[in-house]
Amino acid sequence: MKEERDLLPVLEKRFEQMESVRQDLLNRLGGFSEAQLNFKPGPKQWSMLEVVEHLVAAEEMTAESLLGTLPELFQAGKPTFVSRLKYGLLILIMRSPLRVPAPTQAVIPDPERTRTLSELTQRWEAARNQFRILLDEFTEEKLPYGVFRHPVTGPLNIVRTLGFLHEHLKHHLRQFRRIEQAEGFPQGNPKETNPKSQE
């Protein structure tokens, strides 16, 4: 079994940021009832559990992409100026109140599927563990290379890939708050305060 080594500081910082937001969110959601977690503000809107499934699916898809890219990392090339510009614009949009549609059907939850917080938490934990293993492969020399092709921005290096996932998670925290504040949200007393964005 391969021995796990310390991550590069820049990757460790990004990963810890992602983990902090995820743990705060899961702790918050653990205080909601099943009815609250499955409540939908409207017929074409997501429940809290569907938002979680979207977040998990996005990370699973990214991890799968990394698994396929790393063996040929140095043949993948470096992100272009255009892809870096698109990345910056995407981050600005995600930090704004604008609602952004999912860029691919693969990360849109099936409205007919039954899901539980426990199941999604296990899937998310597995995806994060996979990320931790993948990040262990990176040296300073590998940082500039494109490892993930986002549907909007094109190729991203590993630092920007983690940055995107962090901002994506923070972006959806506002959606959880909108669901909780929606008319008809089941009454209850969540144990924690609203999840906070981690800078």
N, C-alpha and C positions, 0 to 999 in steps of 0.2 A: 504494500500500500504506500502510495506516495506521501511523503511527509509535507504537511502544510507549513508554508513559510510566511513571514510577515509580508503584508501587502505594501506596495509603494505608498508613501504618505498621501499623495493626491488621490489615489484610489480608495485608500482606507477612509479618508475624510468623506468622500462622496458616498461610500457604502454606509458609513455610520449615520449620515444625514438621512438616507433613505430608510434605514432601520428605525431611527428615532420617530419619524413621522408614521411609519407603519405600526409600530407598537402603540403609540398614542391613539391612533385610529382604532385599532382592534380593542384596546382597553375601553375606549368610549363605546364602541358598538356592543361590547359584552354587557353593557348596562341596559340595552333595549330588549323589549319583548319580541317574540316571534312575529306578532302582528305589526309591530312598529318596523321591524326589519324588512317585512314584505309589503309594506304600504307603498302604493304608487300614487303620486299626486294627480296623475291624469292617465288616460288610456294609452298614450304613446310615450309615457315617461317611465324612467327606471325606478325601481325600489332601491333601498340601501344595499341589499344583498346583490342586486344586479350591478350596481356601481362597483362593489367589491370584486365581483366576477370579472368585470371589464378590466380592472386594474391588474388582477391576477393573470388574465389572459394576455395582456400586453407584456407583462414581464416574462411569462412562459414563452411567448413568441420571440421575444428579444434573446432570451437565453438559447433557444433552439438555433436562432440565426448565428449567434456567436460560436456555437459548437461546430457549425458548418464552415465558418469563416477562418477560425484560428489555424487550422492545418496549412492554409495557403495565405497566411497573413501578409507576407511580404510581396505576394503577387497582386494583392488587392489594391495597392496604391494608396495615396493620401487623399483626404477630402479636398475638394476644389474650393476656390474662393466663393463660388456661387452657393455651394452646399453650406459653407460656414455662414454666409449671409442669410440664407433661408433658415438656418438653425437659430440665429439671433432673433429673427422676426417671429419664429414660432414660439420662442421663450417669452417674448414680449406679449404675444397674444395670450399665452397660457397664464400670464400674470395679471391679465386684464379681466374685467367681468364678462367678457364675451364668451358665449357658449360655442364650443368648437365641435362639429360632428366628427365621429370616429372615422379615420381615413380608410379603414379596411373592415370588411364584414367579419373577418376572423376574430375580432375582439369585441363584437357586439353580442351581448348575452341573448340566449334563446328565451323568449318570454314564456314559453310553455314548459320550460324545465324547472323542476323543483330543486332547490339548493338550500344548504344550511351554512351558518357561519362557521361551524366546526369544520365542515368539509373544505370550505374556501380557505380557512386559515391553514389547514394542512397543505393544500396545494401551494399557497403563497410561501409557506415555510420551505417547501421543497424547491421552489423556484429561487428563493434567496440563497439556499444552500448551494444550488447549482452555480449561481452567480459567484459566490465566494470561492468556489473551486476554480472557475474560469478566470477570475481576477488574479489568482495565484500564478497564472501563466505569463503575466505581463512583466516585462522589464522596461527600463527607460527607453530602450531602442524601439520598442513596439508601440509606444504611446501615440505617435503621430498617425498611425495607419488606420484607414477605414475598416471597421469591423462589423458595422450594422447599417443596413440601408433602410432609412426611415421612408415611408411612402411619400412624405411631403418634402423633406430636406435632401434626400439622397444620402450618400455615405457619411457616417459619423465615426470619429475615433472613440476609443473606450471612455475617455473622460467626458466627452459630450453625450455619449450614450447614457451614462449614469446620471449626468446632469438633466437630460431630458426626462428620464424615469422619475427623478426626484421632483421636477417641476410638474410633471403629469399628475403625480399623486397629490401634490399641494393644490393643483388646479381643481381636482375633484372634491377637495374638502369643502369647498363652497357649495357643491351640489348636495352633500350630506346635510348641510345647514338649511338649504332651501327645502329639502324633503321634510325635515323636522318642523319647519315653520309653515308648511303648507296646510291649507284648510282641510280638515278631516283627519289629520294625523292622530292616530290612537293615543289616548291619554296614558300617561305613565310617568315614572320618576327615574330617568337615567341617572346612573351612579356618578358619572363624571361630568365635567364641564365640556363645552364644545371643543373638538380637536383643534389645535393651533398649528398653523404653518410653522415649520422649522426652517429658519434661514441658514 
